Amino acid sequence: MMYGWIGKILRVNLTEGTVKTEKLNAEWAKDYLGSRGLGTRYFAAEVNPKVDPLSPENKLIFATGPMTGTLGTSTGRYEVVTKGPLTGAIAASNSGGMFGSELKFAGFDMVIFEGASAKPVYLYLEDGKAELRDASHLWGKLVFETTDTLLKETAPTAKVACIGPAGEKLSRLANVMCDKERAAGRSGVGAVMGSKKLKAIVALGTGGVRPADPQKAREVALSIRNQLLANPVTGEGLGALGTALLVNVLNQHGSYPTRNFQETVFEGADKTGGEALRDTLLVKNKACFSCTIGCGRVSKVKRDPNYAGPEVGEGPEYETAWSFGAQCGVDNLEAITKAHFLTNEYGIDGISLGSTIGCAMELYEKGYLPKKDAGMEITFGDAEVLVKLTEMACKREGIGAKLADGSYRLGEAYGHPELSMTSKKQEMPAYDPRGVQGMGLEYATSNRGACHVRGYMVALEVLGNVDPQTVEGKDAMLKGLQDATAVVDSAGVCLFTTFGLGVKEIAAQLSAITGVDYTEENLMECGDRIYNLERLLNLKAGLTKDDDSLPPRILNEPIPTGPKKGAVSRLPEMLPAYYKTRGWDENGVPTDKKLKALGLDKVKFVE
């Protein structure tokens, strides 16, 4: 008997059209937890790291954690694990909403898709049963229509994860969307789903998740709920203003990337932040499964006739308020929200797409992107052009065909990849690494390419008391946060809970739910193991130390104005210390001693 875990995985061979139930590997589950960690362990055992991400040989794994679907707080998370077509690196995309918990209620910890279907299909799951069904009538439909159609065909209480046209057209920025507007985003995981002609997964279940110690699990859950409600970020800030509360915080800090990272203070921040969203567009708050925080924003464009419509949707979040806002020099919140809504409908990553449009604007203004290719004038601050380019990228029309594959390939096509603000070909999020030194190290060493949720040094350097400009000790701080984040993701808990909780509290929850004696110490070792396994996969895929990098602008061009004027990233000073702290050699390769200590010397990779 397994507690926390259901104990079953579903293997779906899309080439043959078959489904098969297997027992979950209990030893792996104990050592890698679930979700991101366990999904990566299965991926490592079954897929050649050198695989073409869009080939049938790549696999697509939907994985939940042992806490997913339990009575703890914010326990609705799941992970999509594959090799990313944007980066060529391991891709593990985390999502909230209701789908992850329903996948477990339907009887599975994990679904592994292999091969590729000859025609569009969707997978229907209900109480331990699985069936592949024709999805030809859904191919080409937007995310909202796809979801509504599937709920009518199956059950109104079912939960749907699907791709939109961006995934079907193999955009390297495509997301997997669930509950219409929650995203497993970044790295192009939706394109992998599209390459397999898999339109959707529908989950419906009446089961539950059995805890090892129900009374203890309830006690711990109540204690943690009270901790989160008492914390100023999780108890009030995120609920009141959503993630966009950070717009003015980062802008005042002088670390808010503006006009493709040419500046770090945006004059239109007050018009595009959480306060403006609350006062002009907000309809109501929204929460994911079993969440007390409720950071989701349900918004409606009301005032600007150019962008108003019947649509009521979630967002924008902090990242898209930035990517379609300051990054493109646009301060029209209605236009930003419209662009955000489009990304949800078409299933595309708003962080990368907005940043790619910002890159296109700089390429155009500097004369590298000709008007005949652009089809229009593309300049910073043009809200109408922003929305038009977003729609073109979603549909892969005109210049949008290039935008849909990210800024690195766009810059490369026009001879200036250095204007792509990426690491490992993935766009950097909304924190300038010159103003927040630890975030630069985080972007460069993230296993899935530039990412803010693989450590989130901002918690220490902006929201905490750590000097953002010093480099001393950032290696150890980041390692600790990266390992802790791997634990949080793999347990099936929302990262936002860590504003008020630590790994010690997660250990208490996991122990009560699974019956395994988890401690802060052995969980941090688990996180270290997961992070190093991802690193090994990337090295075997062909990535090297040279990929632990930042754009030339970030390393060489000082911030021109504002509170952080004169700063550049000091990554070269931090990287050697980080490698040493990680137990890696000078080339960023884990040593034999490190691998043996984590039990990774026993992992057999596919060649």
C-alpha positions in Angstrom: 0.0 0.0 0.0 1.3 3.4 -1.0 0.2 6.6 0.8 0.2 10.0 -1.0 1.1 8.3 -4.2 -1.7 6.4 -6.1 0.9 3.8 -7.1 0.0 3.7 -10.8 1.3 5.2 -14.0 -0.4 5.0 -17.4 1.8 4.4 -20.5 0.2 5.6 -23.8 1.8 4.5 -27.1 0.4 7.0 -29.6 1.9 5.3 -32.6 0.1 2.0 -31.8 -2.9 3.6 -30.1 -2.5 1.5 -27.0 -2.8 2.2 -23.2 -1.2 0.2 -20.4 -1.2 0.6 -16.6 2.0 0.0 -14.7 3.0 0.0 -11.1 4.8 3.2 -9.9 8.5 2.5 -9.0 8.3 2.9 -5.2 12.0 3.3 -4.7 12.2 6.1 -7.3 9.2 7.8 -5.7 10.9 7.8 -2.3 14.1 9.3 -3.8 12.6 11.7 -6.3 9.1 12.4 -4.7 7.0 12.9 -7.9 6.1 15.6 -10.4 9.3 17.3 -11.6 11.7 14.9 -9.9 10.0 11.6 -10.6 9.1 12.6 -14.1 12.7 13.4 -14.8 13.8 10.1 -13.4 11.5 8.2 -15.7 12.6 10.4 -18.6 16.3 9.7 -17.9 15.6 5.9 -17.9 13.7 5.9 -21.2 14.8 8.7 -23.6 18.1 9.3 -25.3 19.2 12.9 -24.2 20.2 13.6 -27.7 16.7 13.0 -29.1 15.1 15.5 -31.5 12.5 17.1 -29.3 9.8 17.1 -32.0 10.4 13.5 -33.0 8.3 10.5 -32.0 11.2 9.2 -30.0 10.9 12.0 -27.5 8.5 11.3 -24.6 6.0 13.6 -22.9 5.3 13.0 -19.2 2.5 14.4 -17.1 3.4 13.8 -13.5 1.8 14.7 -10.1 3.5 14.8 -6.7 2.6 12.9 -3.5 0.9 16.0 -2.1 -1.0 16.8 -5.3 -4.7 16.4 -4.5 -4.3 16.3 -0.7 -5.9 18.5 1.9 -2.7 20.6 2.3 -2.6 24.2 1.0 -1.9 24.9 -2.7 -1.6 21.2 -3.6 -2.9 21.3 -7.1 0.4 21.3 -9.0 1.6 19.0 -11.7 4.6 18.9 -14.1 5.0 18.3 -17.8 8.5 16.8 -18.4 10.1 16.3 -21.8 13.0 17.6 -23.9 12.3 21.3 -24.8 12.3 22.3 -28.5 13.2 25.9 -27.6 16.3 25.1 -25.6 17.3 21.5 -26.5 17.5 21.0 -22.7 15.4 19.2 -20.2 12.0 20.9 -19.9 10.0 20.6 -16.7 7.0 22.9 -16.8 4.9 23.3 -13.7 1.2 24.3 -13.6 -1.5 24.9 -11.1 -5.3 24.9 -11.5 -7.5 21.8 -11.0 -6.1 19.4 -13.6 -3.3 17.9 -11.5 -5.5 16.9 -8.6 -8.1 15.5 -11.0 -5.4 13.3 -12.7 -4.8 11.7 -9.3 -8.5 11.4 -8.5 -8.8 9.6 -11.9 -6.4 7.0 -10.6 -2.9 7.9 -11.9 0.3 9.5 -10.6 1.7 9.9 -14.0 1.0 9.5 -17.7 3.8 8.8 -20.2 3.2 9.5 -23.8 5.5 7.8 -26.4 5.5 7.7 -30.2 3.2 9.9 -32.3 -0.3 9.5 -33.6 -1.1 9.7 -37.3 -4.3 11.7 -36.6 -5.4 14.1 -33.8 -6.4 12.3 -30.6 -7.2 13.0 -27.0 -6.9 10.8 -23.9 -9.9 10.3 -21.7 -9.3 9.1 -18.1 -12.0 8.1 -15.6 -11.5 6.2 -12.4 -8.6 4.1 -13.5 -9.8 3.6 -17.1 -8.2 5.1 -20.1 -9.2 5.5 -23.7 -7.8 7.3 -26.8 -10.4 9.1 -28.7 -10.5 10.9 -32.1 -9.8 14.7 -31.9 -10.0 15.6 -35.6 -13.0 17.9 -34.8 -10.9 19.7 -32.2 -7.7 20.3 -34.3 -7.4 24.0 -35.0 -9.7 25.1 -32.2 -8.6 27.6 -29.6 -8.1 26.5 -26.0 -11.4 27.8 -24.6 -13.5 26.2 -27.4 -11.6 23.0 -27.1 -12.2 22.8 -23.3 -15.9 23.6 -23.6 -16.4 21.1 -26.3 -14.6 18.3 -24.4 -16.6 19.1 -21.2 -19.8 18.7 -23.2 -18.6 15.4 -24.8 -17.5 13.9 -21.4 -18.7 15.5 -18.2 -19.1 19.1 -17.0 -17.0 18.3 -13.9 -14.1 16.9 -15.8 -10.7 18.7 -16.0 -9.0 19.4 -19.3 -5.3 20.0 -20.3 -4.9 20.8 -24.0 -2.9 22.7 -26.6 -4.1 25.5 -28.8 -3.1 26.3 -32.4 0.4 27.3 -31.3 1.1 23.8 -30.1 -0.4 22.3 -33.3 1.8 24.5 -35.4 4.9 23.5 -33.4 5.7 26.9 -32.0 8.8 26.5 -29.9 7.0 28.8 -27.4 3.8 26.7 -27.1 2.3 25.9 -23.7 0.1 23.1 -22.4 -3.0 24.8 -21.0 -5.3 23.5 -18.3 -8.6 24.9 -16.9 -8.4 27.2 -20.0 -6.0 29.7 -18.4 -3.4 27.8 -16.3 -0.2 27.1 -18.2 2.5 24.5 -18.1 4.7 27.0 -19.9 8.2 27.7 -21.1 10.6 25.7 -23.3 7.9 24.7 -25.8 6.4 21.7 -24.1 3.1 22.4 -26.0 5.0 21.9 -29.3 6.0 18.4 -28.2 2.4 17.6 -27.5 1.5 19.0 -31.0 4.1 16.9 -32.7 2.4 13.8 -31.2 -1.0 14.9 -32.5 -2.2 14.9 -29.0 -4.8 17.6 -28.6 -5.9 17.1 -25.0 -6.2 15.0 -21.9 -9.5 14.8 -20.0 -9.5 13.6 -16.4 -12.5 12.7 -14.3 -12.3 10.9 -11.0 -14.1 10.0 -7.8 -11.1 8.7 -6.0 -9.0 10.5 -3.4 -5.5 10.5 -2.0 -5.0 8.3 1.1 -2.7 9.8 3.8 -0.7 7.6 6.0 -1.7 9.5 9.1 -5.0 11.3 8.5 -5.1 13.1 11.9 -1.5 14.3 11.7 -2.0 15.4 8.1 -5.0 17.5 9.1 -3.1 19.0 12.0 -0.1 19.9 9.9 -2.4 21.3 7.1 -4.2 23.6 9.5 -1.0 24.8 11.1 0.5 25.6 7.6 -2.7 27.3 6.5 -2.6 29.6 9.5 1.1 30.4 8.8 0.3 31.4 5.3 -2.6 33.5 6.3 -0.4 35.3 8.8 2.4 36.0 6.3 2.1 39.5 4.7 2.9 38.1 1.2 0.7 35.0 1.1 -1.9 36.2 3.5 -2.6 39.7 2.0 -0.3 40.9 -0.7 -0.8 38.2 -3.4 -4.5 37.9 -2.7 -5.0 41.7 -2.9 -2.9 42.5 -5.9 -1.8 39.2 -7.5 1.7 38.7 -8.8 1.5 42.1 -10.6 2.1 43.7 -7.2 5.8 43.3 -8.1 5.7 45.7 -11.0 6.2 48.8 -8.9 8.5 47.0 -6.5 11.0 46.0 -9.1 10.7 49.4 -10.9 11.5 51.3 -7.8 14.4 48.9 -7.2 15.8 49.9 -10.6 15.8 46.3 -11.8 12.7 46.3 -14.1 13.8 45.4 -17.7 12.6 48.0 -20.1 12.7 48.1 -24.0 14.5 44.8 -24.4 16.7 45.3 -21.3 18.2 48.6 -22.6 16.9 50.3 -19.4 15.8 49.2 -16.0 13.2 51.8 -15.0 9.9 52.1 -16.8 8.1 55.4 -16.9 4.7 53.6 -17.4 5.0 51.2 -14.4 2.2 52.9 -12.4 -0.2 52.3 -15.3 0.6 48.6 -15.7 1.1 47.3 -12.2 -1.1 45.4 -9.7 -2.7 48.5 -8.3 -3.8 49.7 -11.8 -5.1 46.2 -12.6 -7.1 46.2 -9.4 -8.5 49.6 -10.0 -9.5 49.3 -13.7 -9.8 45.7 -15.0 -10.2 43.3 -12.1 -13.5 41.4 -11.9 -12.6 39.0 -9.1 -9.9 36.9 -7.5 -9.4 33.2 -8.4 -7.7 30.3 -6.6 -6.3 27.0 -7.7 -7.1 23.7 -6.0 -7.0 23.8 -2.2 -5.4 27.3 -2.1 -5.8 29.9 0.6 -3.7 32.5 -1.3 -5.9 33.2 -4.3 -3.4 35.1 -6.4 -5.3 34.6 -9.7 -6.9 37.7 -11.3 -10.0 37.5 -13.4 -10.1 40.6 -15.6 -12.1 42.3 -18.3 -11.0 45.0 -20.7 -13.6 47.7 -20.2 -12.4 51.1 -21.3 -10.4 51.1 -24.5 -12.6 50.3 -27.5 -9.6 49.0 -29.5 -9.2 46.1 -27.1 -12.5 45.8 -25.3 -14.7 42.8 -25.9 -16.8 40.1 -24.3 -13.7 38.3 -23.0 -13.3 37.8 -19.3 -10.1 36.0 -18.5 -7.3 35.4 -16.1 -4.4 37.7 -15.8 -2.3 39.5 -16.7 0.3 38.2 -14.3 3.5 40.0 -13.3 5.5 38.4 -16.0 3.1 39.3 -18.9 2.4 42.7 -17.5 6.1 43.1 -18.0 6.7 41.2 -21.2 3.9 42.9 -23.1 4.5 46.1 -21.1 7.9 47.5 -20.2 9.8 45.1 -22.3 8.0 46.5 -25.4 7.7 50.0 -24.0 3.9 49.8 -23.8 2.0 51.4 -21.0 -1.6 50.6 -22.2 -2.9 48.0 -19.7 -5.8 47.2 -21.9 -3.5 46.3 -24.8 -1.3 44.3 -22.5 -4.3 42.4 -21.2 -5.6 41.7 -24.7 -2.2 40.3 -25.7 -2.2 38.2 -22.5 -5.7 36.8 -23.3 -4.5 35.9 -26.8 -1.6 33.8 -25.4 -4.0 31.9 -23.3 -6.4 31.2 -26.2 -3.7 30.1 -28.5 -1.6 28.4 -25.9 1.7 30.2 -26.1 4.3 31.4 -23.6 3.6 35.1 -22.8 7.0 35.6 -21.2 9.0 34.5 -24.2 6.6 35.9 -26.8 6.5 39.4 -25.3 10.3 39.4 -24.9 10.6 38.2 -28.5 8.4 41.1 -29.7 10.6 43.5 -27.7 13.7 42.0 -29.5 11.9 42.5 -32.8 11.2 46.2 -31.9 14.9 46.8 -31.2 16.0 44.9 -34.4 13.6 47.1 -36.4 14.6 50.4 -34.8 18.3 49.6 -35.4 17.6 48.8 -39.1 18.4 45.1 -38.9 14.8 43.9 -39.4 13.5 45.4 -42.7 10.0 46.7 -43.0 9.3 44.4 -46.0 9.8 41.5 -43.6 8.0 43.0 -40.7 5.0 44.1 -42.8 4.6 47.2 -40.7 6.5 49.7 -38.6 7.6 47.9 -35.4 8.6 50.4 -32.7 8.7 50.5 -28.9 5.6 51.8 -27.3 3.1 51.0 -30.0 0.2 49.2 -28.3 -1.6 48.5 -31.5 1.5 46.8 -33.1 2.0 44.8 -29.9 -1.4 43.2 -30.1 -1.1 42.7 -33.9 2.3 41.0 -33.5 1.0 38.8 -30.7 -1.9 37.6 -32.9 0.5 37.0 -35.9 2.8 34.9 -33.7 -0.1 32.9 -32.3 -1.2 32.1 -35.8 2.3 31.8 -37.4 1.4 34.4 -40.0 3.9 36.8 -41.7 6.7 37.9 -39.3 4.8 36.0 -36.6 6.2 32.7 -38.1 9.6 33.8 -36.8 8.4 35.3 -33.6 6.7 32.0 -32.7 10.1 30.3 -32.3 11.6 32.8 -29.9 14.0 35.8 -29.9 17.3 33.8 -30.3 16.3 32.3 -33.6 14.8 35.7 -34.6 18.0 37.5 -33.8 20.0 34.9 -35.5 17.9 35.2 -38.7 18.7 38.9 -38.9 22.4 38.6 -38.0 22.1 39.8 -34.4 21.5 37.0 -31.9 23.2 39.2 -29.2 20.0 41.2 -29.1 18.1 38.2 -27.8 17.8 38.4 -24.0 18.1 34.7 -23.4 20.1 32.0 -21.6 20.1 28.6 -23.2 17.9 30.2 -25.9 15.1 30.8 -23.4 14.0 34.4 -22.7 15.0 35.9 -19.3 12.0 36.9 -17.1 11.2 40.3 -15.6 14.2 40.8 -13.3 17.4 42.5 -14.7 20.4 40.5 -13.7 22.5 43.6 -13.5 20.4 44.9 -10.7 19.9 41.6 -8.9 23.2 39.7 -9.2 21.9 36.4 -7.8 19.2 36.3 -10.4 21.9 36.4 -13.1 23.5 33.4 -11.6 20.1 31.7 -11.4 19.3 32.4 -15.0 22.6 31.1 -16.3 22.6 27.9 -14.3 18.9 27.0 -14.6 18.6 23.6 -16.2 15.7 24.6 -18.3 17.1 27.9 -19.6 16.5 31.3 -18.1 13.9 30.9 -15.4 12.8 32.9 -12.3 11.2 29.9 -10.5 14.2 27.7 -10.2 15.4 29.4 -7.1 13.9 32.9 -7.0 16.8 34.8 -5.6 14.5 37.9 -5.7 13.0 36.7 -2.4 16.4 37.4 -0.7 17.8 40.2 -2.9 14.7 42.4 -3.4 12.1 41.3 -0.9 14.6 40.3 1.7 17.7 41.8 3.3 20.5 40.4 1.1 22.5 43.1 -0.8 21.5 42.6 -4.5 24.9 43.9 -5.7 27.3 41.8 -3.7 28.4 38.4 -5.2 29.8 36.9 -2.0 27.9 33.9 -0.8 25.4 34.0 -3.7 26.6 30.5 -4.8 25.5 28.8 -1.6 22.3 30.8 -1.3 21.3 29.9 -4.9 22.1 26.2 -4.5 20.0 26.1 -1.4 17.0 27.8 -3.1 17.4 25.7 -6.3 17.4 22.4 -4.3 14.4 23.6 -2.2 12.5 24.6 -5.3 13.1 21.1 -6.7 11.6 19.7 -3.6 8.5 22.0 -3.7 7.9 21.3 -7.4 8.3 17.5 -6.9 6.1 17.4 -3.9 3.2 18.9 -5.8 3.0 22.2 -3.9 2.8 25.7 -5.2 6.1 27.7 -5.0 4.3 30.7 -3.6 3.8 28.8 -0.3 7.6 29.2 0.3 7.1 32.9 1.1 5.7 31.7 4.4 7.0 28.2 4.7 10.3 26.3 4.6 11.4 22.8 3.6 10.9 21.8 7.3 7.2 22.4 7.0 7.0 20.5 3.7 8.8 17.6 5.4 6.1 17.5 8.1 3.4 17.4 5.5 5.1 14.8 3.3 5.8 12.5 6.3 2.2 12.6 7.4 0.8 12.0 4.0 3.3 9.4 2.7 4.4 7.6 5.9 8.0 8.1 4.8 10.3 9.7 7.4 11.2 12.9 5.5 13.3 15.5 7.2 14.6 18.9 6.1 18.0 17.3 5.6 17.0 14.3 3.4 14.6 16.4 1.4 17.3 18.9 0.6 19.4 16.0 -0.5 16.5 14.9 -2.7 16.4 18.4 -4.3 20.2 18.2 -4.9 19.7 14.8 -6.6 17.0 16.1 -8.9 19.0 19.2 -9.9 22.1 17.1 -10.6 20.0 14.5 -12.7 18.7 17.4 -14.8 22.3 18.7 -15.2 23.5 15.2 -16.3 20.7 15.0 -18.9 21.7 18.4 -20.3 25.4 17.5 -20.5 24.6 14.3 -22.3 22.3 16.3 -24.7 25.4 18.3 -25.7 25.1 21.4 -23.5 28.4 22.7 -21.9 29.7 25.3 -19.5 29.4 27.8 -22.3 25.6 27.5 -22.1 25.7 28.8 -18.5 25.8 32.3 -19.9 24.0 35.6 -20.1 23.6 38.0 -23.1 26.5 40.3 -23.9 24.4 43.3 -23.0 24.0 42.0 -19.4 27.7 41.3 -19.0 29.1 44.4 -20.7 26.6 47.3 -20.9 26.2 49.1 -17.6 22.6 50.1 -16.6 22.3 53.6 -17.9 20.1 55.3 -15.4 18.2 54.8 -12.1 19.0 53.3 -8.7 21.3 50.6 -10.2 23.1 52.9 -12.7 26.5 51.6 -13.7 25.8 48.0 -12.7 26.7 45.0 -15.0 26.3 41.3 -14.2 29.2 39.8 -12.3 28.4 36.3 -13.5 32.1 35.4 -14.3 33.0 36.0 -10.6 30.1 33.8 -9.3 30.2 30.8 -11.6 33.4 29.1 -10.4 32.3 29.4 -6.8 28.8 28.0 -7.7 30.4 25.0 -9.5 32.5 24.3 -6.5 29.6 24.6 -4.1 27.6 22.2 -6.3 30.3 19.6 -6.2 31.0 20.1 -9.9 34.4 20.4 -11.6 35.7 23.6 -13.3 33.7 22.7 -16.5 30.4 22.4 -14.6 30.4 18.6 -14.7 29.3 16.7 -11.5 32.3 14.8 -10.0 32.2 11.1 -9.4 32.2 11.8 -5.7 29.1 13.9 -6.0 27.3 11.4 -8.2 28.0 8.6 -5.8 26.9 10.6 -2.8 23.5 11.2 -4.4 23.1 7.7 -5.8 23.3 9.0 -9.4 26.2 6.8 -10.3 23.6 4.0 -10.6 21.4 5.8 -13.2 21.7 4.1 -16.6 21.0 6.6 -19.4 19.7 5.7 -22.9 22.3 5.9 -25.6 
